[in-house]
């Protein structure tokens, strides 16, 4: 069965089919991941995983999906979710991360916000995200695009204010409407027993900093009683994996402007790579990986210097 560049490959051993996702093209065939283990219905009673099947089909092949092979139901499935956040107009970094996600294989990609501002290519980043069709969470910098009065409450640093205004001027109304469609938070199933909660800063705020060092009692208040096996937020630009009262908290870091350390509004040191995370759920077993993708610093510098965004000169210096 084929859909786009993907192919589902079945290997049948007795009554069990192992299904892998592979890419094929130009005579090459590359397996991305083992995704499903199916078993004949006659050997296994009615599938309890119909919800997952629907989501799996949607994530890979669009809303029509592909049918399961005749007579089979799912015995075990692996679901891989890629988390990207804080792209901040850095098209080169976004392309590098999406290439890496494609190479590893993912069933779905979700974006935790702050997509367009500060970097040199806000429109190109928005167009790539729109084509990707991934769920997007509303970051504080996203909200600044259609609620300009919020910026002054967040920062008084002149170059940041000017850079946000520059980005708003670059965006056409369609792009602003796309940003307006982002959600404050979102809960997704990872499998039939685990859920993933997505937000930008915390479930109730896109400007609060959730850190590895945040006191447990403060964190309780920030999470506001929300529950999910994995809770994922961005905003601090610092990768993090933390266990809190049984939940896993993950920050995938920043695609476009990853920080060396927490700065709390002060000037950052930008790291020379792009960051993201993946969550894998296999038969109820959840695992999380933090990734760092190397970038071409000379190309980043050239891109930063190609526009008159007032903050890009500083970014170019950091890439030198
Ligand atoms: Fe950000």
py3Dmol code that shows the C-alpha trace and the ligand (Angstrom):
import py3Dmol

protein = """\
ATOM      1  CA  UNK A   1       0.000   0.000   0.000  1.00  0.00           C
ATOM      2  CA  UNK A   2       1.397   3.393  -0.938  1.00  0.00           C
ATOM      3  CA  UNK A   3       0.583   6.933   0.065  1.00  0.00           C
ATOM      4  CA  UNK A   4       2.824   9.753  -1.080  1.00  0.00           C
ATOM      5  CA  UNK A   5       6.457   8.924  -0.422  1.00  0.00           C
ATOM      6  CA  UNK A   6       5.556   6.410   2.291  1.00  0.00           C
ATOM      7  CA  UNK A   7       4.992   2.735   2.007  1.00  0.00           C
ATOM      8  CA  UNK A   8       3.567   0.268   4.494  1.00  0.00           C
ATOM      9  CA  UNK A   9       5.497  -2.982   4.303  1.00  0.00           C
ATOM     10  CA  UNK A  10       3.939  -6.185   5.627  1.00  0.00           C
ATOM     11  CA  UNK A  11       5.877  -9.238   6.692  1.00  0.00           C
ATOM     12  CA  UNK A  12       3.547 -12.112   7.511  1.00  0.00           C
ATOM     13  CA  UNK A  13       4.726 -14.766   9.965  1.00  0.00           C
ATOM     14  CA  UNK A  14       1.955 -17.298  10.689  1.00  0.00           C
ATOM     15  CA  UNK A  15      -0.970 -15.193  11.936  1.00  0.00           C
ATOM     16  CA  UNK A  16       1.072 -12.105  12.820  1.00  0.00           C
ATOM     17  CA  UNK A  17       1.941  -9.299  10.411  1.00  0.00           C
ATOM     18  CA  UNK A  18       4.790  -6.906  11.171  1.00  0.00           C
ATOM     19  CA  UNK A  19       4.167  -3.565   9.521  1.00  0.00           C
ATOM     20  CA  UNK A  20       6.918  -1.052   8.929  1.00  0.00           C
ATOM     21  CA  UNK A  21       6.861   2.440   7.472  1.00  0.00           C
ATOM     22  CA  UNK A  22       9.393   3.044   4.775  1.00  0.00           C
ATOM     23  CA  UNK A  23      10.237   5.725   2.277  1.00  0.00           C
ATOM     24  CA  UNK A  24      10.716   4.780  -1.325  1.00  0.00           C
ATOM     25  CA  UNK A  25      11.804   6.754  -4.345  1.00  0.00           C
ATOM     26  CA  UNK A  26      14.567   6.969  -6.932  1.00  0.00           C
ATOM     27  CA  UNK A  27      15.087   3.222  -6.620  1.00  0.00           C
ATOM     28  CA  UNK A  28      15.907   3.495  -2.908  1.00  0.00           C
ATOM     29  CA  UNK A  29      13.974   1.871  -0.136  1.00  0.00           C
ATOM     30  CA  UNK A  30      14.595   2.851   3.479  1.00  0.00           C
ATOM     31  CA  UNK A  31      12.772   1.547   6.540  1.00  0.00           C
ATOM     32  CA  UNK A  32      11.898   4.326   8.984  1.00  0.00           C
ATOM     33  CA  UNK A  33      10.382   2.386  11.859  1.00  0.00           C
ATOM     34  CA  UNK A  34       8.424  -0.679  12.860  1.00  0.00           C
ATOM     35  CA  UNK A  35       4.975   0.693  13.570  1.00  0.00           C
ATOM     36  CA  UNK A  36       2.379  -1.956  14.061  1.00  0.00           C
ATOM     37  CA  UNK A  37       2.168  -5.575  14.931  1.00  0.00           C
ATOM     38  CA  UNK A  38      -1.100  -6.976  13.625  1.00  0.00           C
ATOM     39  CA  UNK A  39      -2.726 -10.294  14.368  1.00  0.00           C
ATOM     40  CA  UNK A  40      -5.542 -12.112  12.585  1.00  0.00           C
ATOM     41  CA  UNK A  41      -8.914 -11.395  14.154  1.00  0.00           C
ATOM     42  CA  UNK A  42      -9.550 -15.123  14.459  1.00  0.00           C
ATOM     43  CA  UNK A  43      -6.590 -15.294  16.880  1.00  0.00           C
ATOM     44  CA  UNK A  44      -7.388 -12.147  18.857  1.00  0.00           C
ATOM     45  CA  UNK A  45     -10.825 -10.871  19.847  1.00  0.00           C
ATOM     46  CA  UNK A  46     -12.180  -7.475  18.772  1.00  0.00           C
ATOM     47  CA  UNK A  47      -9.589  -4.704  18.621  1.00  0.00           C
ATOM     48  CA  UNK A  48      -9.713  -2.298  21.603  1.00  0.00           C
ATOM     49  CA  UNK A  49      -7.563   0.181  19.694  1.00  0.00           C
ATOM     50  CA  UNK A  50      -9.876   1.564  17.044  1.00  0.00           C
ATOM     51  CA  UNK A  51      -9.254   5.129  18.283  1.00  0.00           C
ATOM     52  CA  UNK A  52      -5.521   4.705  17.825  1.00  0.00           C
ATOM     53  CA  UNK A  53      -6.017   3.191  14.396  1.00  0.00           C
ATOM     54  CA  UNK A  54      -7.986   6.262  13.311  1.00  0.00           C
ATOM     55  CA  UNK A  55      -5.338   8.616  14.675  1.00  0.00           C
ATOM     56  CA  UNK A  56      -2.521   6.630  13.098  1.00  0.00           C
ATOM     57  CA  UNK A  57      -4.190   6.748   9.702  1.00  0.00           C
ATOM     58  CA  UNK A  58      -4.897  10.479  10.018  1.00  0.00           C
ATOM     59  CA  UNK A  59      -1.354  11.307  11.086  1.00  0.00           C
ATOM     60  CA  UNK A  60       0.276   9.458   8.223  1.00  0.00           C
ATOM     61  CA  UNK A  61      -2.072   9.448   5.320  1.00  0.00           C
ATOM     62  CA  UNK A  62      -4.622  12.196   5.826  1.00  0.00           C
ATOM     63  CA  UNK A  63      -8.203  11.946   6.951  1.00  0.00           C
ATOM     64  CA  UNK A  64      -9.184   9.137   4.611  1.00  0.00           C
ATOM     65  CA  UNK A  65      -6.405   6.926   5.920  1.00  0.00           C
ATOM     66  CA  UNK A  66      -5.516   3.492   4.694  1.00  0.00           C
ATOM     67  CA  UNK A  67      -7.467   0.340   5.520  1.00  0.00           C
ATOM     68  CA  UNK A  68      -5.877  -2.314   7.666  1.00  0.00           C
ATOM     69  CA  UNK A  69      -5.153  -5.530   5.787  1.00  0.00           C
ATOM     70  CA  UNK A  70      -8.244  -7.757   5.532  1.00  0.00           C
ATOM     71  CA  UNK A  71      -8.842  -9.848   8.611  1.00  0.00           C
ATOM     72  CA  UNK A  72      -6.230  -8.134  10.812  1.00  0.00           C
ATOM     73  CA  UNK A  73      -6.463  -5.973  13.929  1.00  0.00           C
ATOM     74  CA  UNK A  74      -3.728  -4.196  15.895  1.00  0.00           C
ATOM     75  CA  UNK A  75      -1.933  -6.155  18.599  1.00  0.00           C
ATOM     76  CA  UNK A  76       0.793  -3.613  19.342  1.00  0.00           C
ATOM     77  CA  UNK A  77       1.609  -0.187  17.922  1.00  0.00           C
ATOM     78  CA  UNK A  78       4.460   2.247  18.191  1.00  0.00           C
ATOM     79  CA  UNK A  79       3.562   5.951  18.023  1.00  0.00           C
ATOM     80  CA  UNK A  80       6.295   8.560  17.655  1.00  0.00           C
ATOM     81  CA  UNK A  81       5.501  12.241  18.220  1.00  0.00           C
ATOM     82  CA  UNK A  82       7.996  15.002  17.417  1.00  0.00           C
ATOM     83  CA  UNK A  83       7.864  18.194  19.506  1.00  0.00           C
ATOM     84  CA  UNK A  84       9.198  21.428  18.035  1.00  0.00           C
ATOM     85  CA  UNK A  85       9.055  24.846  19.699  1.00  0.00           C
ATOM     86  CA  UNK A  86      10.348  28.418  19.632  1.00  0.00           C
ATOM     87  CA  UNK A  87      11.349  28.493  15.965  1.00  0.00           C
ATOM     88  CA  UNK A  88      11.486  32.311  16.031  1.00  0.00           C
ATOM     89  CA  UNK A  89      11.712  32.907  12.299  1.00  0.00           C
ATOM     90  CA  UNK A  90      14.786  30.714  11.799  1.00  0.00           C
ATOM     91  CA  UNK A  91      13.964  28.919   8.544  1.00  0.00           C
ATOM     92  CA  UNK A  92      17.388  27.221   8.263  1.00  0.00           C
ATOM     93  CA  UNK A  93      17.013  25.667  11.714  1.00  0.00           C
ATOM     94  CA  UNK A  94      13.409  24.595  11.049  1.00  0.00           C
ATOM     95  CA  UNK A  95      14.407  22.903   7.778  1.00  0.00           C
ATOM     96  CA  UNK A  96      17.281  21.082   9.512  1.00  0.00           C
ATOM     97  CA  UNK A  97      14.988  19.854  12.291  1.00  0.00           C
ATOM     98  CA  UNK A  98      12.210  18.737   9.928  1.00  0.00           C
ATOM     99  CA  UNK A  99      14.793  16.859   7.820  1.00  0.00           C
ATOM    100  CA  UNK A 100      16.040  15.113  10.953  1.00  0.00           C
ATOM    101  CA  UNK A 101      12.468  14.234  12.013  1.00  0.00           C
ATOM    102  CA  UNK A 102      11.793  12.849   8.545  1.00  0.00           C
ATOM    103  CA  UNK A 103      14.979  10.768   8.695  1.00  0.00           C
ATOM    104  CA  UNK A 104      14.031   9.273  12.063  1.00  0.00           C
ATOM    105  CA  UNK A 105      10.356   8.899  11.148  1.00  0.00           C
ATOM    106  CA  UNK A 106       7.460  10.377  13.150  1.00  0.00           C
ATOM    107  CA  UNK A 107       3.719   9.773  13.094  1.00  0.00           C
ATOM    108  CA  UNK A 108       2.946  13.359  14.028  1.00  0.00           C
ATOM    109  CA  UNK A 109       4.742  16.639  14.690  1.00  0.00           C
ATOM    110  CA  UNK A 110       3.368  19.306  17.008  1.00  0.00           C
ATOM    111  CA  UNK A 111       4.611  22.863  17.530  1.00  0.00           C
ATOM    112  CA  UNK A 112       4.596  24.507  20.972  1.00  0.00           C
ATOM    113  CA  UNK A 113       4.608  28.104  19.745  1.00  0.00           C
ATOM    114  CA  UNK A 114       6.741  31.239  19.198  1.00  0.00           C
ATOM    115  CA  UNK A 115       7.085  30.583  15.494  1.00  0.00           C
ATOM    116  CA  UNK A 116       7.760  33.815  13.593  1.00  0.00           C
ATOM    117  CA  UNK A 117       9.316  36.687  15.560  1.00  0.00           C
ATOM    118  CA  UNK A 118      12.984  37.701  16.025  1.00  0.00           C
ATOM    119  CA  UNK A 119      14.575  35.648  13.217  1.00  0.00           C
ATOM    120  CA  UNK A 120      15.020  36.732   9.592  1.00  0.00           C
ATOM    121  CA  UNK A 121      12.400  34.556   7.823  1.00  0.00           C
ATOM    122  CA  UNK A 122       9.012  34.750   9.592  1.00  0.00           C
ATOM    123  CA  UNK A 123       6.867  34.255   6.477  1.00  0.00           C
ATOM    124  CA  UNK A 124       8.856  31.268   5.214  1.00  0.00           C
ATOM    125  CA  UNK A 125       8.558  29.579   8.623  1.00  0.00           C
ATOM    126  CA  UNK A 126       4.799  30.129   8.713  1.00  0.00           C
ATOM    127  CA  UNK A 127       4.413  28.757   5.176  1.00  0.00           C
ATOM    128  CA  UNK A 128       6.423  25.628   6.068  1.00  0.00           C
ATOM    129  CA  UNK A 129       4.299  25.041   9.185  1.00  0.00           C
ATOM    130  CA  UNK A 130       1.081  25.547   7.230  1.00  0.00           C
ATOM    131  CA  UNK A 131       2.201  22.994   4.634  1.00  0.00           C
ATOM    132  CA  UNK A 132       3.179  20.601   7.398  1.00  0.00           C
ATOM    133  CA  UNK A 133      -0.347  20.857   8.804  1.00  0.00           C
ATOM    134  CA  UNK A 134       0.823  20.259  12.363  1.00  0.00           C
ATOM    135  CA  UNK A 135      -1.067  21.338  15.487  1.00  0.00           C
ATOM    136  CA  UNK A 136       0.338  24.638  16.801  1.00  0.00           C
ATOM    137  CA  UNK A 137       0.153  26.057  20.321  1.00  0.00           C
ATOM    138  CA  UNK A 138      -0.077  29.828  20.818  1.00  0.00           C
ATOM    139  CA  UNK A 139       3.175  31.229  22.241  1.00  0.00           C
ATOM    140  CA  UNK A 140       3.507  34.699  23.737  1.00  0.00           C
ATOM    141  CA  UNK A 141       5.389  35.946  20.644  1.00  0.00           C
ATOM    142  CA  UNK A 142       2.597  34.548  18.449  1.00  0.00           C
ATOM    143  CA  UNK A 143       0.016  36.446  20.471  1.00  0.00           C
ATOM    144  CA  UNK A 144       2.087  39.653  20.058  1.00  0.00           C
ATOM    145  CA  UNK A 145       1.328  39.444  16.321  1.00  0.00           C
ATOM    146  CA  UNK A 146      -2.406  40.126  16.760  1.00  0.00           C
ATOM    147  CA  UNK A 147      -2.400  41.711  20.268  1.00  0.00           C
ATOM    148  CA  UNK A 148       0.364  44.369  19.984  1.00  0.00           C
ATOM    149  CA  UNK A 149      -0.396  45.852  23.420  1.00  0.00           C
ATOM    150  CA  UNK A 150       0.865  42.667  25.143  1.00  0.00           C
ATOM    151  CA  UNK A 151       4.478  43.200  24.073  1.00  0.00           C
ATOM    152  CA  UNK A 152       5.092  46.173  26.371  1.00  0.00           C
ATOM    153  CA  UNK A 153       3.808  44.148  29.351  1.00  0.00           C
ATOM    154  CA  UNK A 154       6.369  41.451  28.559  1.00  0.00           C
ATOM    155  CA  UNK A 155       9.524  43.408  27.792  1.00  0.00           C
ATOM    156  CA  UNK A 156      10.879  46.965  27.788  1.00  0.00           C
ATOM    157  CA  UNK A 157      14.040  46.080  25.842  1.00  0.00           C
ATOM    158  CA  UNK A 158      13.966  48.445  22.806  1.00  0.00           C
ATOM    159  CA  UNK A 159      15.527  46.047  20.292  1.00  0.00           C
ATOM    160  CA  UNK A 160      13.001  43.309  21.199  1.00  0.00           C
ATOM    161  CA  UNK A 161      10.088  45.714  20.821  1.00  0.00           C
ATOM    162  CA  UNK A 162      11.430  46.849  17.447  1.00  0.00           C
ATOM    163  CA  UNK A 163      12.047  43.264  16.270  1.00  0.00           C
ATOM    164  CA  UNK A 164       8.493  42.211  17.157  1.00  0.00           C
ATOM    165  CA  UNK A 165       7.119  45.246  15.303  1.00  0.00           C
ATOM    166  CA  UNK A 166       9.361  44.424  12.284  1.00  0.00           C
ATOM    167  CA  UNK A 167       7.964  40.912  12.167  1.00  0.00           C
ATOM    168  CA  UNK A 168       4.351  42.132  12.411  1.00  0.00           C
ATOM    169  CA  UNK A 169       5.000  44.463   9.474  1.00  0.00           C
ATOM    170  CA  UNK A 170       6.393  41.536   7.436  1.00  0.00           C
ATOM    171  CA  UNK A 171       3.285  39.387   7.846  1.00  0.00           C
ATOM    172  CA  UNK A 172       0.272  39.561   5.574  1.00  0.00           C
ATOM    173  CA  UNK A 173      -3.228  39.207   6.989  1.00  0.00           C
ATOM    174  CA  UNK A 174      -3.389  35.516   5.951  1.00  0.00           C
ATOM    175  CA  UNK A 175      -0.306  34.808   8.034  1.00  0.00           C
ATOM    176  CA  UNK A 176      -1.762  36.638  11.032  1.00  0.00           C
ATOM    177  CA  UNK A 177      -5.016  34.667  10.632  1.00  0.00           C
ATOM    178  CA  UNK A 178      -3.015  31.431  10.622  1.00  0.00           C
ATOM    179  CA  UNK A 179      -1.312  32.447  13.894  1.00  0.00           C
ATOM    180  CA  UNK A 180      -4.687  33.410  15.356  1.00  0.00           C
ATOM    181  CA  UNK A 181      -5.816  29.798  14.792  1.00  0.00           C
ATOM    182  CA  UNK A 182      -3.188  28.428  17.246  1.00  0.00           C
ATOM    183  CA  UNK A 183      -4.586  26.846  20.412  1.00  0.00           C
ATOM    184  CA  UNK A 184      -3.764  27.793  24.024  1.00  0.00           C
ATOM    185  CA  UNK A 185      -3.296  24.150  25.008  1.00  0.00           C
ATOM    186  CA  UNK A 186      -4.097  20.741  23.576  1.00  0.00           C
ATOM    187  CA  UNK A 187      -4.346  17.153  24.825  1.00  0.00           C
ATOM    188  CA  UNK A 188      -3.515  14.247  22.492  1.00  0.00           C
ATOM    189  CA  UNK A 189      -3.576  10.471  23.066  1.00  0.00           C
ATOM    190  CA  UNK A 190      -0.208   8.686  22.921  1.00  0.00           C
ATOM    191  CA  UNK A 191      -1.902   5.281  23.076  1.00  0.00           C
ATOM    192  CA  UNK A 192      -4.946   3.766  24.769  1.00  0.00           C
ATOM    193  CA  UNK A 193      -3.685   4.622  28.291  1.00  0.00           C
ATOM    194  CA  UNK A 194      -1.285   7.582  27.982  1.00  0.00           C
ATOM    195  CA  UNK A 195      -1.986  11.205  27.084  1.00  0.00           C
ATOM    196  CA  UNK A 196       0.185  14.156  26.070  1.00  0.00           C
ATOM    197  CA  UNK A 197      -0.680  17.693  27.231  1.00  0.00           C
ATOM    198  CA  UNK A 198       0.769  20.534  25.138  1.00  0.00           C
ATOM    199  CA  UNK A 199       1.208  24.194  26.093  1.00  0.00           C
ATOM    200  CA  UNK A 200       3.715  27.033  25.622  1.00  0.00           C
ATOM    201  CA  UNK A 201       4.770  28.169  29.127  1.00  0.00           C
ATOM    202  CA  UNK A 202       2.335  26.331  31.413  1.00  0.00           C
ATOM    203  CA  UNK A 203      -1.211  25.025  30.772  1.00  0.00           C
ATOM    204  CA  UNK A 204      -2.616  28.421  31.790  1.00  0.00           C
ATOM    205  CA  UNK A 205       0.069  30.901  30.705  1.00  0.00           C
ATOM    206  CA  UNK A 206       2.284  31.460  27.689  1.00  0.00           C
ATOM    207  CA  UNK A 207       4.693  33.717  29.611  1.00  0.00           C
ATOM    208  CA  UNK A 208       5.422  31.606  32.736  1.00  0.00           C
ATOM    209  CA  UNK A 209       8.816  29.872  32.980  1.00  0.00           C
ATOM    210  CA  UNK A 210       8.646  26.193  33.915  1.00  0.00           C
ATOM    211  CA  UNK A 211      12.199  25.113  34.826  1.00  0.00           C
ATOM    212  CA  UNK A 212      14.047  22.087  36.190  1.00  0.00           C
ATOM    213  CA  UNK A 213      14.597  24.161  39.340  1.00  0.00           C
ATOM    214  CA  UNK A 214      10.981  25.320  39.841  1.00  0.00           C
ATOM    215  CA  UNK A 215       9.912  24.275  43.371  1.00  0.00           C
ATOM    216  CA  UNK A 216       7.433  21.354  43.406  1.00  0.00           C
ATOM    217  CA  UNK A 217       4.756  23.390  45.222  1.00  0.00           C
ATOM    218  CA  UNK A 218       5.094  26.227  42.686  1.00  0.00           C
ATOM    219  CA  UNK A 219       4.923  23.684  39.890  1.00  0.00           C
ATOM    220  CA  UNK A 220       1.695  22.247  41.351  1.00  0.00           C
ATOM    221  CA  UNK A 221       0.114  25.702  41.068  1.00  0.00           C
ATOM    222  CA  UNK A 222       1.468  26.181  37.534  1.00  0.00           C
ATOM    223  CA  UNK A 223       0.012  22.873  36.336  1.00  0.00           C
ATOM    224  CA  UNK A 224      -3.363  23.825  37.846  1.00  0.00           C
ATOM    225  CA  UNK A 225      -4.489  20.244  38.459  1.00  0.00           C
ATOM    226  CA  UNK A 226      -3.917  19.151  34.860  1.00  0.00           C
ATOM    227  CA  UNK A 227      -3.027  15.504  34.393  1.00  0.00           C
ATOM    228  CA  UNK A 228      -1.312  13.658  31.540  1.00  0.00           C
ATOM    229  CA  UNK A 229       1.458  11.087  31.365  1.00  0.00           C
ATOM    230  CA  UNK A 230       3.612  13.614  29.494  1.00  0.00           C
ATOM    231  CA  UNK A 231       3.264  17.405  29.725  1.00  0.00           C
ATOM    232  CA  UNK A 232       5.195  19.396  27.134  1.00  0.00           C
ATOM    233  CA  UNK A 233       5.935  23.107  27.006  1.00  0.00           C
ATOM    234  CA  UNK A 234       8.542  25.413  25.497  1.00  0.00           C
ATOM    235  CA  UNK A 235       9.117  29.148  26.123  1.00  0.00           C
ATOM    236  CA  UNK A 236      12.367  28.991  28.197  1.00  0.00           C
ATOM    237  CA  UNK A 237      14.483  27.906  25.178  1.00  0.00           C
ATOM    238  CA  UNK A 238      16.156  25.340  27.464  1.00  0.00           C
ATOM    239  CA  UNK A 239      15.787  21.602  26.952  1.00  0.00           C
ATOM    240  CA  UNK A 240      14.447  19.799  30.017  1.00  0.00           C
ATOM    241  CA  UNK A 241      13.170  16.406  31.114  1.00  0.00           C
ATOM    242  CA  UNK A 242      11.759  16.262  34.640  1.00  0.00           C
ATOM    243  CA  UNK A 243       9.607  13.874  36.648  1.00  0.00           C
ATOM    244  CA  UNK A 244       7.025  15.601  38.854  1.00  0.00           C
ATOM    245  CA  UNK A 245       4.577  13.675  41.067  1.00  0.00           C
ATOM    246  CA  UNK A 246       4.559  10.835  38.550  1.00  0.00           C
ATOM    247  CA  UNK A 247       4.170  12.980  35.440  1.00  0.00           C
ATOM    248  CA  UNK A 248       6.913  13.545  32.888  1.00  0.00           C
ATOM    249  CA  UNK A 249       7.575  17.186  31.989  1.00  0.00           C
ATOM    250  CA  UNK A 250       9.466  17.846  28.787  1.00  0.00           C
ATOM    251  CA  UNK A 251      10.735  21.003  27.126  1.00  0.00           C
ATOM    252  CA  UNK A 252      12.063  20.278  23.615  1.00  0.00           C
ATOM    253  CA  UNK A 253      14.218  23.418  23.731  1.00  0.00           C
ATOM    254  CA  UNK A 254      14.247  25.899  20.875  1.00  0.00           C
ATOM    255  CA  UNK A 255      14.505  25.174  17.160  1.00  0.00           C
ATOM    256  CA  UNK A 256      15.609  28.693  16.260  1.00  0.00           C
ATOM    257  CA  UNK A 257      17.325  30.323  19.283  1.00  0.00           C
ATOM    258  CA  UNK A 258      18.382  27.727  21.904  1.00  0.00           C
ATOM    259  CA  UNK A 259      19.858  29.271  25.073  1.00  0.00           C
ATOM    260  CA  UNK A 260      22.960  28.130  26.924  1.00  0.00           C
ATOM    261  CA  UNK A 261      21.332  28.940  30.280  1.00  0.00           C
ATOM    262  CA  UNK A 262      18.217  30.479  31.784  1.00  0.00           C
ATOM    263  CA  UNK A 263      18.328  34.244  31.393  1.00  0.00           C
ATOM    264  CA  UNK A 264      14.955  35.440  32.701  1.00  0.00           C
ATOM    265  CA  UNK A 265      14.698  38.278  30.183  1.00  0.00           C
ATOM    266  CA  UNK A 266      18.420  39.139  30.124  1.00  0.00           C
ATOM    267  CA  UNK A 267      20.762  38.770  27.120  1.00  0.00           C
ATOM    268  CA  UNK A 268      21.227  35.087  26.172  1.00  0.00           C
ATOM    269  CA  UNK A 269      24.115  33.077  24.792  1.00  0.00           C
ATOM    270  CA  UNK A 270      22.743  31.234  21.754  1.00  0.00           C
ATOM    271  CA  UNK A 271      23.869  27.636  21.178  1.00  0.00           C
ATOM    272  CA  UNK A 272      25.079  26.600  17.687  1.00  0.00           C
ATOM    273  CA  UNK A 273      22.465  23.927  16.987  1.00  0.00           C
ATOM    274  CA  UNK A 274      18.709  23.398  16.664  1.00  0.00           C
ATOM    275  CA  UNK A 275      16.749  21.507  19.330  1.00  0.00           C
ATOM    276  CA  UNK A 276      13.656  19.313  19.412  1.00  0.00           C
ATOM    277  CA  UNK A 277      12.299  16.221  21.197  1.00  0.00           C
ATOM    278  CA  UNK A 278      10.524  12.976  20.359  1.00  0.00           C
ATOM    279  CA  UNK A 279       8.088  10.944  22.439  1.00  0.00           C
ATOM    280  CA  UNK A 280       7.669   7.273  21.636  1.00  0.00           C
ATOM    281  CA  UNK A 281       4.885   5.077  22.923  1.00  0.00           C
ATOM    282  CA  UNK A 282       5.114   1.351  22.279  1.00  0.00           C
ATOM    283  CA  UNK A 283       2.632  -0.982  23.922  1.00  0.00           C
ATOM    284  CA  UNK A 284       2.096   1.506  26.790  1.00  0.00           C
ATOM    285  CA  UNK A 285       5.853   2.045  27.277  1.00  0.00           C
ATOM    286  CA  UNK A 286       6.576   5.797  26.972  1.00  0.00           C
ATOM    287  CA  UNK A 287      10.059   7.134  26.287  1.00  0.00           C
ATOM    288  CA  UNK A 288      11.340  10.658  25.533  1.00  0.00           C
ATOM    289  CA  UNK A 289      14.448  11.776  23.665  1.00  0.00           C
ATOM    290  CA  UNK A 290      15.991  15.252  23.397  1.00  0.00           C
ATOM    291  CA  UNK A 291      17.722  15.966  20.081  1.00  0.00           C
ATOM    292  CA  UNK A 292      20.308  18.515  18.911  1.00  0.00           C
ATOM    293  CA  UNK A 293      20.834  19.091  15.192  1.00  0.00           C
ATOM    294  CA  UNK A 294      24.070  20.835  14.103  1.00  0.00           C
ATOM    295  CA  UNK A 295      23.683  23.947  11.945  1.00  0.00           C
ATOM    296  CA  UNK A 296      25.856  25.813   9.443  1.00  0.00           C
ATOM    297  CA  UNK A 297      26.819  28.930  11.407  1.00  0.00           C
ATOM    298  CA  UNK A 298      28.052  30.786   8.307  1.00  0.00           C
ATOM    299  CA  UNK A 299      24.662  30.227   6.623  1.00  0.00           C
ATOM    300  CA  UNK A 300      22.837  31.406   9.778  1.00  0.00           C
ATOM    301  CA  UNK A 301      24.979  34.543   9.873  1.00  0.00           C
ATOM    302  CA  UNK A 302      24.359  35.242   6.186  1.00  0.00           C
ATOM    303  CA  UNK A 303      20.575  34.805   6.637  1.00  0.00           C
ATOM    304  CA  UNK A 304      20.571  37.112   9.683  1.00  0.00           C
ATOM    305  CA  UNK A 305      22.470  39.821   7.790  1.00  0.00           C
ATOM    306  CA  UNK A 306      20.178  39.587   4.750  1.00  0.00           C
ATOM    307  CA  UNK A 307      17.327  41.517   6.425  1.00  0.00           C
ATOM    308  CA  UNK A 308      16.945  44.858   8.225  1.00  0.00           C
ATOM    309  CA  UNK A 309      15.338  43.301  11.305  1.00  0.00           C
ATOM    310  CA  UNK A 310      16.971  45.334  14.136  1.00  0.00           C
ATOM    311  CA  UNK A 311      17.783  42.278  16.263  1.00  0.00           C
ATOM    312  CA  UNK A 312      19.379  40.254  13.462  1.00  0.00           C
ATOM    313  CA  UNK A 313      22.734  42.069  13.701  1.00  0.00           C
ATOM    314  CA  UNK A 314      23.041  40.762  17.261  1.00  0.00           C
ATOM    315  CA  UNK A 315      22.059  37.276  16.118  1.00  0.00           C
ATOM    316  CA  UNK A 316      24.686  37.409  13.355  1.00  0.00           C
ATOM    317  CA  UNK A 317      27.356  38.311  15.950  1.00  0.00           C
ATOM    318  CA  UNK A 318      26.407  35.262  18.003  1.00  0.00           C
ATOM    319  CA  UNK A 319      26.849  33.033  14.930  1.00  0.00           C
ATOM    320  CA  UNK A 320      30.304  34.501  14.155  1.00  0.00           C
TER     321      UNK A 320
END
"""
ligand_1 = """\
1
LIG
Fe 10.362 31.813 22.561
"""
view = py3Dmol.view(width=600, height=400)
view.addModel(protein, "pdb")
view.setStyle({"model": 0}, {"cartoon": {"style": "trace"}})
view.addModel(ligand_1, "xyz")
view.setStyle({"model": 1}, {"stick": {}})
view.zoomTo()
view.show()
